[in-house]
Amino acid sequence: MEQNMITTAFELDGYATVKNLGIVRGIIVRSRSLIGNIGAGIQSLFGGNITLYTKLCERAREEAFIMMMKHAEDLGANAIIGMRYDATEVASGITEVLAYGTAVILKKK
């Protein structure tokens, strides 16, 4: 599935929805390492972007996104509409990242 066929909108310009295949999702649960926490703690002393946490968050979102795309492909979808991310702290230092949307089959108008 092409990433340009995934949108946060509920329709994709130039395409009509042929079939709604339902909700698809990708879930990843991540924890911060002790080393990462120490490094991020040092970065936080200087203020600004804490790059260690930024990279961890981006990697978790990317993995959840890829899992969601795979779920949609397994259903035979060629697009995902209404795509969103959600994150929940499961326990101290452990976070769930969820990518979800509606798998659809689209055709050009």
N, C-alpha and C positions, 0 to 999 in steps of 0.2 A: 504494500500500500504506500502510495506517495504521501509525504507529509503535507503537500499542498491540498490534499483531499481531506484534511482534518481541520475543523474550524470550531470556534467557540460560539459561532452564530448557529441558528437553527435551519439555515439553508445555505447553499453554496451557489453564488451567482453563476448563471448559465446552465444550471443543472436542475433536473426535476427528480424528486424522490420516487423511486419505483417500488421499493419495499423497505419497511422498517424491521430490522432484525433484533431490536432490543438493546438493552444496556450492556456495554462492555466495560471491563475495568482491568487495571493492572495495579497490584499492591506490592509494595516493598516496605520492609521494616528494617530500619537502620539504627545502629547505636554509635555513639561517639567513643573513640578509643581514649585511653588514659593519656597517651602521647599527644593525640589531637587536642584534647582538653587543655593540656599544659601549654601547647603551642598557641592555641586560641586565647588562652588566658594572658599570655605575654603580649599577643597582638592587641588585646582589648585595653591594655595599659596605655597604648599610644593613640587609641581612638580610631575612628574610621572603619572601613570595611574589614571584617574579619575573614580573610580569604580562605582559611582552613574550613570554616563552617560554610562559606559560600560554595566551595568545591564539593563538600559533602552533600549539601542540599541539592545542588545541580545534578550530581551523579544519581541521587535517589530519584529525582523527578524524571531524569532521562530513562532510568531502568523501568520505572512505573509506566512511562509513556510507551516504551518498546513492548512491554507486556500487554498493554491495552491494545496496541496495533495488532499484535499476534492473535489476541482473543478475537478481534474483529475479522481478521483474515480467516481464522478457523471457521467462522460463521458464514464466510463467503461475501463479506462486505467489501465495497470498494471505497468507502468513505466513513468518517465519523463526524457527527454534528453534535453541537451542544457540549463540546469537550470542556472539562474542568479538572482542577487539581484540588485536593483536600489533604490536610495533614493533621494528625492527632498525636499527642504525646501519650504513648502507651504506659510508660513508666519513666522514671527519672533517667534522662539521657537516651531513651529509646523512642523513636518516632516512626509512625506509620505514614507513608505517603501514598495517596490513592490518585490515580489518573482514571477518569471515567467519562463516558459519553454515550451517544446512541449510534449503534452500527446501522448503516443503511446501504442500500444499493441505489446509486444515482445513474442517470443517463443524461447526456447533453440535450438541451432544449432545442 
